[in-house]
Amino acid sequence: MKPLLILLAAALAGAAHAAPQTAPAPAPARAWLTTPDQRHLLAPSAVSAPVPQPDGVIRVNPGRQFQRIAGFGAALTEGSAWLMRHGMTPAQREALMRELFTREGNGLGFELTRLTIGASDFSRRHYSLNDMPPGQTDPELRHFSLDPERADVIPAVKQALALNPRLQVMASPWSAPGWMKTTDSLVQGQLRPEFHGAFAQYLVRYVEAMGAEGVPIFALTLQNEPHFEPPDYPGMRMPPRTRADVVGRHLGPLLQAKGLKTQILEWDHNWDEPWSPLSMLSDATARKYVSGVAWHCYAGDVSAQSQVAQHYPELDVWFTECSGGEWKTQWAETLPWLMRHLVIGSTRHGARGVLMWNLALDPQFGPHLGGCKDCRGVVTIEPGTGRVTRNMEYYAFGHASRFVHQGARRIDSTGEVPGLDHVAFTNPDGSTVVVVSNSAAQPRRFTVQAPGRRVGYTLPAGSVVTLVW
């Protein structure tokens, strides 16, 4: 054999007996912690190797996937929009909006918001988009105008969309125009049967007008809290039969005829009456136009979401409103509640999106006219100085919104650990996010086990951690 061939054969033989190449170790998991004493507020935290004798193990299975996530966020009410536009300098407002709607510099990354069609209790006056003097009607909507929203709401949502073009915007009316109702008033009453079609036209006009302003509305609910007639701010009772008639005979066909892709979400009220969306959805004509069911937190249990979804698994689940307030100010109690019922509970029960109520309120819990007198915004803004206080809802939602990106999938996480609630997601980039909340009065030591990964953590009482790898 020639010398060169001898050397080549020897090299190949040596390579065949060389030690196999080992795969690089996976990047370490990272953690962010919030504690009820507020010493840690979405703060980076160290993880450990699997803890010896843990209180329990959370097993994450990326192979078992559930709903696709649209995002987390809060409502841009007229009160919130006015406060941000008139209680802050342009530079302060830009900084806050960037912090809320992007992930730049550890921003929250809100990707979902809700608008009110006309006034809610968090408006500075009561109005619809087609008001008429008492006793007069306008069935052809000649007086429809988006002008009340142009002052503050539209500029605010357009600023949010400019910062985050992926932001999805839904909208809900608190009342039909008063002339469409049995009370001839925005306050209380029901929709008159002869105006079912006019109300559908009113909602479609809103969708078209907002689209022309550069604000696409991806989903509508027919009525905010349709089983509640508040005494001092706009509201309207709308039983299941009425909702089915408006959707099935009017709104659904009209959206379809106009080629509009805006979805219709049913219910938009509390967990305690699952029979109501079930009743509306039993109307086959209406159901074919409905894409999902929306829920609020003020009564009942989050498991109602799954109860309805079991009957209609083809429909999406959305969680569209819950407010913090001065009735629950203790972080050790309220932070775990927010996690158990909203961030973790609603997503474990199928929610594609999760929304708090007001994005921003002032220290007097306004602006508002009627309704809730001590509701808390995600942030509190002091008018004049523009000083921002980030409330516990900010941190509760941030534990998901900052890390779970639009298009993520909820994945299976199992393990009964006393006091711990948990949920897991896989992002479009392949990263895994696990959110764990401890409602117990003692710290909990646990291990998260996933394919190729074991992570240990000791979570203080009343605290929340987000683990990412």
Backbone torsions as a table, in degrees:
resi	resn	phi	psi	omega
1	MET	NA	136.8	179.6
2	LYS	-65.2	149.6	-176.8
3	PRO	-53.9	-39.7	-177.5
4	LEU	-66.1	-39.6	178.9
5	LEU	-67.7	-36.0	178.2
6	ILE	-61.8	-44.2	179.9
7	LEU	-64.4	-40.4	-179.4
8	LEU	-66.1	-41.0	179.4
9	ALA	-63.8	-39.9	179.9
10	ALA	-64.8	-40.3	-179.8
11	ALA	-64.7	-42.2	179.5
12	LEU	-65.4	-38.4	178.9
13	ALA	-64.8	-39.8	178.5
14	GLY	-65.1	-39.0	-179.4
15	ALA	-65.5	-35.6	-179.3
16	ALA	-64.1	-28.6	-178.5
17	HIS	-99.0	3.5	-179.2
18	ALA	-70.3	155.9	179.0
19	ALA	-63.5	138.7	179.7
20	PRO	-63.7	148.2	177.9
21	GLN	-71.3	133.2	178.4
22	THR	-94.5	141.1	178.3
23	ALA	-67.0	145.2	178.7
24	PRO	-62.6	146.7	179.3
25	ALA	-65.0	142.1	178.9
26	PRO	-63.0	150.4	178.1
27	ALA	-60.2	142.7	-177.9
28	PRO	-65.2	149.8	174.9
29	ALA	-68.0	148.6	176.2
30	ARG	-115.0	156.6	-176.0
31	ALA	-137.5	147.5	173.8
32	TRP	-130.8	133.3	-168.6
33	LEU	-123.9	140.2	167.4
34	THR	-126.2	129.7	-179.8
35	THR	-116.3	151.8	-175.4
36	PRO	-68.4	-18.0	174.4
37	ASP	-80.9	-1.0	176.8
38	GLN	65.6	15.7	173.4
39	ARG	-72.2	-26.2	176.4
40	HIS	-124.4	120.2	-179.2
41	LEU	-128.9	97.7	-172.9
42	LEU	49.1	43.6	-174.4
43	ALA	-96.1	141.6	175.1
44	PRO	-55.8	142.8	-175.1
45	SER	-142.7	149.8	-178.1
46	ALA	-80.8	140.5	171.2
47	VAL	-101.5	169.6	-178.0
48	SER	-131.9	173.0	168.3
49	ALA	-65.4	164.0	178.9
50	PRO	-48.8	128.7	-175.4
51	VAL	-74.7	140.8	176.8
52	PRO	-69.4	138.7	179.2
53	GLN	48.8	60.2	179.7
54	PRO	-69.7	163.8	174.2
55	ASP	-70.5	-19.2	177.9
56	GLY	177.7	172.4	-179.1
57	VAL	-123.1	133.6	173.4
58	ILE	-103.6	119.3	-178.0
59	ARG	-102.7	124.9	-176.9
60	VAL	-108.8	128.5	-177.6
61	ASN	-123.3	95.0	-179.5
62	PRO	-64.0	-17.7	-179.2
63	GLY	-73.8	-15.3	178.7
64	ARG	-109.2	106.3	-172.8
65	GLN	-113.2	151.9	-178.2
66	PHE	-123.9	-137.3	-171.1
67	GLN	-66.9	153.1	173.9
68	ARG	-86.0	133.5	-173.7
69	ILE	-86.9	131.9	175.9
70	ALA	-92.9	-31.6	177.2
71	GLY	146.0	179.0	179.0
72	PHE	-124.8	156.9	180.0
73	GLY	175.6	-156.0	-178.6
74	ALA	-154.8	166.2	-175.4
75	ALA	-81.5	135.7	171.7
76	LEU	-92.6	76.8	177.4
77	THR	-67.9	166.8	176.5
78	GLU	-61.4	-38.1	177.9
79	GLY	-62.6	-43.9	178.3
80	SER	-63.5	-45.5	-178.2
81	ALA	-63.7	-44.3	179.5
82	TRP	-61.0	-44.1	-177.9
83	LEU	-62.5	-44.5	-179.4
84	MET	-68.3	-31.8	-177.1
85	ARG	-84.7	-25.4	-176.0
86	HIS	-116.4	-11.8	179.7
87	GLY	-103.5	2.7	-177.7
88	MET	-136.8	156.4	170.6
89	THR	-74.4	160.1	177.0
90	PRO	-54.6	-38.4	180.0
91	ALA	-68.3	-40.6	177.8
92	GLN	-63.7	-43.5	-179.4
93	ARG	-63.6	-43.6	178.7
94	GLU	-60.4	-42.8	-179.3
95	ALA	-64.7	-42.8	-179.0
96	LEU	-68.2	-44.1	179.7
97	MET	-62.8	-39.3	176.9
98	ARG	-63.7	-40.2	179.3
99	GLU	-65.3	-36.6	-176.7
100	LEU	-81.4	-37.7	-169.0
101	PHE	-109.5	1.8	172.5
102	THR	-130.3	172.6	175.9
103	ARG	-104.9	11.8	178.2
104	GLU	-64.6	134.5	177.9
105	GLY	56.4	41.3	-179.3
106	ASN	66.0	33.9	174.0
107	GLY	-68.3	165.6	-175.8
108	LEU	-73.7	-28.5	179.1
109	GLY	70.5	37.4	176.7
110	PHE	-59.5	132.5	-177.6
111	GLU	-124.2	12.0	-178.0
112	LEU	-146.9	137.2	174.6
113	THR	-145.0	165.9	-177.9
114	ARG	-131.7	135.6	176.0
115	LEU	-111.8	155.7	173.6
116	THR	-99.5	135.7	178.3
117	ILE	-89.0	97.5	-167.9
118	GLY	86.5	-163.8	-172.0
119	ALA	-82.2	152.2	164.5
120	SER	-119.9	-167.9	173.8
121	ASP	-69.3	-19.3	178.2
122	PHE	-99.1	54.3	171.5
123	SER	-130.4	158.0	-177.5
124	ARG	-84.7	-13.8	171.8
125	ARG	-150.6	163.0	179.3
126	HIS	-93.1	126.1	-176.4
127	TYR	-155.9	155.8	164.4
128	SER	-116.6	-173.6	179.2
129	LEU	-98.1	11.6	179.0
130	ASN	-156.0	56.6	-178.4
131	ASP	-75.0	146.6	177.1
132	MET	-134.9	155.4	174.8
133	PRO	-60.7	153.0	179.5
134	PRO	-52.2	134.2	178.1
135	GLY	88.5	-9.9	-179.9
136	GLN	-105.1	150.0	179.0
137	THR	-125.5	168.1	-178.8
138	ASP	-149.6	63.7	-173.7
139	PRO	-61.9	-21.5	177.5
140	GLU	-92.0	3.7	174.3
141	LEU	58.0	40.1	178.6
142	ARG	-66.1	-24.9	-177.2
143	HIS	-102.1	13.4	176.5
144	PHE	-61.4	135.0	179.0
145	SER	-152.4	136.2	175.9
146	LEU	-86.9	2.2	-174.5
147	ASP	-53.8	-39.4	-179.6
148	PRO	-60.0	-24.8	-179.0
149	GLU	-90.5	-13.7	-175.2
150	ARG	-74.9	-22.5	-175.4
151	ALA	-67.1	-48.0	-172.7
152	ASP	-132.8	-42.6	-173.2
153	VAL	-66.2	-50.7	-177.4
154	ILE	-63.4	-45.4	175.7
155	PRO	-59.5	-37.1	-179.0
156	ALA	-67.4	-46.0	-177.8
157	VAL	-71.4	-31.9	176.2
158	LYS	-68.2	-34.2	175.0
159	GLN	-64.8	-42.6	178.1
160	ALA	-62.6	-41.6	179.6
161	LEU	-67.0	-34.9	177.3
162	ALA	-65.5	-36.8	178.1
163	LEU	-74.4	-35.1	-177.5
164	ASN	-138.9	88.5	-178.3
165	PRO	-62.4	-13.8	178.1
166	ARG	-83.4	-5.9	-179.5
167	LEU	-57.6	129.4	176.2
168	GLN	-102.3	136.8	-173.5
169	VAL	-119.3	122.9	172.6
170	MET	-112.5	167.6	-176.8
171	ALA	-147.5	149.0	-178.3
172	SER	-141.1	135.1	171.6
173	PRO	-84.7	143.7	171.3
174	TRP	-89.2	-21.5	177.9
175	SER	-162.2	149.4	164.2
176	ALA	-69.6	161.4	171.1
177	PRO	-50.6	142.4	-173.0
178	GLY	-54.9	-36.0	-176.5
179	TRP	-67.3	-15.0	176.7
180	MET	-84.1	-4.6	-166.8
181	LYS	-113.1	163.5	179.8
182	THR	-66.8	-21.7	-180.0
183	THR	-93.8	-8.1	-170.5
184	ASP	49.6	38.6	-176.3
185	SER	-151.3	152.3	173.0
186	LEU	-68.0	-21.8	-176.5
187	VAL	-93.9	125.4	177.4
188	GLN	60.9	-179.5	177.6
189	GLY	95.0	173.8	178.5
190	GLN	-124.6	163.8	178.8
191	LEU	-73.4	129.0	178.3
192	ARG	-73.9	136.9	-174.6
193	PRO	-55.1	-35.3	-177.8
194	GLU	-69.7	-10.1	-179.6
195	PHE	-111.7	14.6	175.6
196	HIS	-57.8	-45.0	-179.4
197	GLY	-68.2	-38.8	179.3
198	ALA	-65.1	-36.9	178.8
199	PHE	-65.6	-41.7	176.5
200	ALA	-61.2	-43.0	177.2
201	GLN	-60.8	-38.6	178.9
202	TYR	-60.2	-45.3	180.0
203	LEU	-66.8	-39.8	-179.9
204	VAL	-69.1	-38.3	175.2
205	ARG	-57.5	-41.5	179.0
206	TYR	-61.9	-47.6	-179.6
207	VAL	-59.4	-45.4	-179.1
208	GLU	-65.5	-43.4	-177.9
209	ALA	-67.0	-40.0	178.0
210	MET	-67.1	-39.0	176.2
211	GLY	-60.1	-39.9	178.4
212	ALA	-66.1	-25.3	176.9
213	GLU	-83.0	-3.2	-178.1
214	GLY	89.6	20.5	179.9
215	VAL	-122.3	92.2	178.8
216	PRO	-70.8	134.2	178.2
217	ILE	-101.2	111.1	-175.3
218	PHE	-82.0	-22.1	-177.9
219	ALA	-153.5	147.7	173.6
220	LEU	-120.3	144.9	158.9
221	THR	-106.2	151.1	-173.6
222	LEU	-72.8	-32.7	-176.4
223	GLN	-162.8	128.0	171.8
224	ASN	-66.0	128.0	175.0
225	GLU	45.8	68.0	-172.3
226	PRO	-69.5	-7.4	176.3
227	HIS	-104.2	19.8	-176.6
228	PHE	-132.3	129.5	174.7
229	GLU	-115.7	88.8	-179.0
230	PRO	-64.1	147.3	-175.0
231	PRO	-82.9	-14.0	-170.5
232	ASP	-136.6	17.6	172.5
233	TYR	-157.4	166.9	-174.4
234	PRO	-56.6	137.5	177.7
235	GLY	-169.5	165.4	-177.8
236	MET	-159.3	128.0	175.6
237	ARG	-79.9	132.0	-177.2
238	MET	-141.7	93.7	-177.7
239	PRO	-68.3	167.4	-174.5
240	PRO	-55.4	-39.1	-177.6
241	ARG	-64.6	-39.8	178.1
242	THR	-65.5	-44.8	-179.9
243	ARG	-60.5	-41.4	-179.5
244	ALA	-64.4	-39.4	-179.3
245	ASP	-68.0	-44.9	-178.8
246	VAL	-63.4	-43.5	-178.4
247	VAL	-72.4	-47.4	-172.3
248	GLY	-74.4	-35.8	-175.5
249	ARG	-101.5	-15.7	-171.7
250	HIS	-129.8	-69.8	-171.0
251	LEU	-65.3	-48.2	-179.3
252	GLY	-58.8	-53.9	178.8
253	PRO	-61.3	-34.4	-178.3
254	LEU	-68.8	-44.8	176.1
255	LEU	-59.7	-41.9	-179.2
256	GLN	-65.6	-43.1	-178.3
257	ALA	-64.5	-32.3	-179.7
258	LYS	-87.5	-1.5	179.1
259	GLY	70.7	23.2	-179.7
260	LEU	-85.8	136.2	-175.9
261	LYS	-91.6	3.1	-178.9
262	THR	-59.9	128.5	-178.4
263	GLN	-82.9	155.8	174.9
264	ILE	-109.8	123.7	176.4
265	LEU	-107.3	133.2	-179.7
266	GLU	-87.0	153.3	167.9
267	TRP	82.7	-85.2	-179.3
268	ASP	63.6	43.4	179.8
269	HIS	-150.1	-168.4	-163.4
270	ASN	-73.8	165.6	179.2
271	TRP	-70.5	-14.5	-168.9
272	ASP	-83.3	-5.7	-178.5
273	GLU	-129.4	59.5	179.5
274	PRO	-61.7	-20.1	178.7
275	TRP	-61.7	-27.9	-175.6
276	SER	-70.5	-51.9	174.4
277	PRO	-62.9	-33.6	177.1
278	LEU	-62.3	-38.7	178.9
279	SER	-66.8	-46.3	179.3
280	MET	-61.5	-43.4	-176.1
281	LEU	-72.4	-13.3	176.4
282	SER	-71.1	-13.6	173.7
283	ASP	-80.7	108.1	-172.7
284	ALA	-63.9	-33.7	-179.9
285	THR	-65.7	-44.4	179.0
286	ALA	-68.9	-41.3	-172.8
287	ARG	-59.3	-32.4	-176.3
288	LYS	-68.0	-15.1	177.6
289	TYR	-99.6	-3.5	-176.2
290	VAL	-96.7	133.7	-179.7
291	SER	-106.8	-15.0	-177.2
292	GLY	-167.6	174.5	179.6
293	VAL	-124.8	132.4	-176.4
294	ALA	-110.9	147.6	-171.2
295	TRP	-134.3	152.0	171.6
296	HIS	-119.9	167.1	-167.8
297	CYS	-103.3	-1.9	-161.5
298	TYR	-78.4	-8.4	175.4
299	ALA	-158.0	149.5	178.4
300	GLY	88.4	-168.3	-175.6
301	ASP	-123.0	145.9	-176.2
302	VAL	-59.6	-21.6	180.0
303	SER	-63.3	-16.3	176.1
304	ALA	-58.3	-30.2	179.1
305	GLN	-58.8	-44.7	179.9
306	SER	-72.4	-31.6	179.5
307	GLN	-59.7	-44.7	178.6
308	VAL	-74.0	-38.7	-178.5
309	ALA	-63.7	-28.8	177.5
310	GLN	-63.3	-33.0	178.8
311	HIS	-81.2	-30.8	-176.6
312	TYR	-133.3	69.4	-175.9
313	PRO	-65.9	-16.5	179.8
314	GLU	-77.0	-12.9	-178.0
315	LEU	-92.4	140.7	175.6
316	ASP	-70.7	157.9	175.1
317	VAL	-113.6	135.6	178.3
318	TRP	-132.8	143.2	171.8
319	PHE	-111.6	117.5	-165.4
320	THR	-114.4	-9.6	177.1
321	GLU	-163.8	134.8	165.3
322	CYS	-158.7	141.7	-180.0
323	SER	-118.9	137.8	164.4
324	GLY	-77.7	164.9	-179.7
325	GLY	-167.9	172.8	-177.1
326	GLU	-72.0	-4.6	174.0
327	TRP	-74.3	-15.2	178.1
328	LYS	-138.4	93.5	-174.7
329	THR	-107.4	-10.5	-175.9
330	GLN	-82.6	114.9	-178.0
331	TRP	-57.3	-40.2	-176.1
332	ALA	-63.1	-25.8	178.6
333	GLU	-94.1	-45.8	-169.2
334	THR	-81.9	-36.6	179.7
335	LEU	-58.9	-49.6	177.0
336	PRO	-63.6	-31.4	177.8
337	TRP	-64.0	-46.5	179.2
338	LEU	-58.6	-40.6	-179.8
339	MET	-69.6	-47.9	-174.9
340	ARG	-62.1	-40.2	-172.5
341	HIS	-95.8	-34.1	-172.8
342	LEU	-104.5	-70.5	-173.6
343	VAL	-63.5	-46.1	-179.1
344	ILE	-90.9	-51.2	-173.8
345	GLY	-62.7	-48.2	-175.8
346	SER	-68.0	-36.2	178.4
347	THR	-72.2	-36.9	175.8
348	ARG	-64.6	-25.3	176.0
349	HIS	-100.4	31.9	163.9
350	GLY	96.6	-4.2	-174.3
351	ALA	-64.7	130.8	174.4
352	ARG	-83.1	-28.8	178.9
353	GLY	-140.5	151.3	-177.4
354	VAL	-135.0	125.8	-175.6
355	LEU	-124.5	133.7	164.2
356	MET	-82.7	172.1	178.7
357	TRP	-79.0	-118.1	-169.7
358	ASN	-63.2	131.9	175.6
359	LEU	-66.2	-40.6	-176.1
360	ALA	-148.8	137.7	173.2
361	LEU	-136.4	167.5	179.7
362	ASP	-91.8	177.0	-176.8
363	PRO	-64.1	-16.1	175.3
364	GLN	-96.0	14.5	174.8
365	PHE	66.5	33.5	178.6
366	GLY	-134.3	-167.2	6.7
367	PRO	-71.1	141.1	173.0
368	HIS	-151.4	161.2	177.3
369	LEU	-137.0	98.6	-172.6
370	GLY	84.7	-176.5	174.6
371	GLY	68.0	-143.5	-171.9
372	CYS	-68.2	127.3	-177.7
373	LYS	-99.9	-7.8	-179.0
374	ASP	-141.1	32.4	174.1
375	CYS	-73.2	148.8	-176.2
376	ARG	-113.3	136.7	174.7
377	GLY	-81.3	169.2	172.9
378	VAL	-59.1	-38.6	171.5
379	VAL	-128.0	154.9	172.5
380	THR	-109.9	129.3	179.8
381	ILE	-114.0	127.8	175.6
382	GLU	-86.4	111.6	-177.4
383	PRO	-60.1	145.3	178.9
384	GLY	94.0	-57.8	178.2
385	THR	-85.6	-25.1	-176.9
386	GLY	74.8	10.4	-178.6
387	ARG	-64.7	135.0	-176.4
388	VAL	-110.6	129.3	170.1
389	THR	-109.2	125.9	179.9
390	ARG	-91.9	115.1	-173.6
391	ASN	-85.8	173.8	-174.6
392	MET	-62.5	-28.0	176.4
393	GLU	-63.9	-34.2	176.4
394	TYR	-57.5	-48.1	-176.5
395	TYR	-76.1	-37.2	177.9
396	ALA	-58.7	-49.4	-178.7
397	PHE	-72.1	-33.2	179.1
398	GLY	-61.5	-28.1	178.8
399	HIS	-64.3	-19.3	173.8
400	ALA	-108.2	-49.5	-169.6
401	SER	-63.7	-33.4	-178.9
402	ARG	-69.5	-25.9	-169.5
403	PHE	-115.5	-26.4	-179.0
404	VAL	-96.9	113.1	-172.9
405	HIS	-93.0	153.3	177.3
406	GLN	-54.1	133.2	-176.3
407	GLY	95.4	-6.7	175.6
408	ALA	-63.6	160.9	173.7
409	ARG	-114.4	135.9	166.8
410	ARG	-70.7	137.5	179.5
411	ILE	-121.3	167.0	-173.6
412	ASP	-70.1	131.7	169.3
413	SER	-136.8	128.4	-176.0
414	THR	-130.0	160.2	177.8
415	GLY	133.1	116.2	179.1
416	GLU	-89.1	103.3	177.7
417	VAL	-113.7	122.1	-174.4
418	PRO	-52.7	124.0	177.2
419	GLY	85.5	-10.5	-175.6
420	LEU	-100.6	136.1	168.5
421	ASP	-115.5	144.4	-175.6
422	HIS	-150.6	155.3	174.7
423	VAL	-151.0	151.0	-176.4
424	ALA	-132.7	151.1	-179.0
425	PHE	-139.8	154.4	168.0
426	THR	-119.3	127.9	-176.9
427	ASN	-82.4	162.4	176.7
428	PRO	-57.2	-26.3	179.2
429	ASP	-85.6	4.1	178.0
430	GLY	92.3	-8.0	178.2
431	SER	-71.4	154.5	-179.8
432	THR	-112.6	138.1	179.2
433	VAL	-125.3	128.5	176.2
434	VAL	-125.1	123.9	179.0
435	VAL	-109.0	127.6	-176.7
436	VAL	-130.0	133.6	179.4
437	SER	-123.7	140.8	-178.4
438	ASN	-114.5	107.2	177.6
439	SER	-92.7	1.0	-179.4
440	ALA	-76.4	164.6	179.1
441	ALA	-86.0	-1.5	179.9
442	GLN	-126.8	158.4	173.0
443	PRO	-60.9	152.8	177.6
444	ARG	-125.2	128.9	177.1
445	ARG	-98.8	125.8	-178.1
446	PHE	-143.5	162.3	174.5
447	THR	-120.7	133.0	171.2
448	VAL	-97.9	125.6	-177.6
449	GLN	-118.5	124.2	178.7
450	ALA	-140.0	166.6	179.2
451	PRO	-54.4	119.6	178.9
452	GLY	72.2	17.3	-173.6
453	ARG	-151.6	131.1	170.6
454	ARG	-135.9	122.7	-175.1
455	VAL	-127.0	132.3	177.3
456	GLY	-105.7	149.5	178.4
457	TYR	-157.1	144.8	172.2
458	THR	-114.2	113.7	-172.8
459	LEU	-101.6	118.8	-179.9
460	PRO	-60.0	159.8	179.1
461	ALA	-58.2	139.5	176.4
462	GLY	67.5	17.1	-172.2
463	SER	-110.7	169.7	179.9
464	VAL	-132.4	140.1	174.1
465	VAL	-132.8	143.4	170.2
466	THR	-114.4	124.9	177.5
467	LEU	-107.0	134.5	-177.5
468	VAL	-134.3	134.4	170.9
469	TRP	-145.5	NA	NA
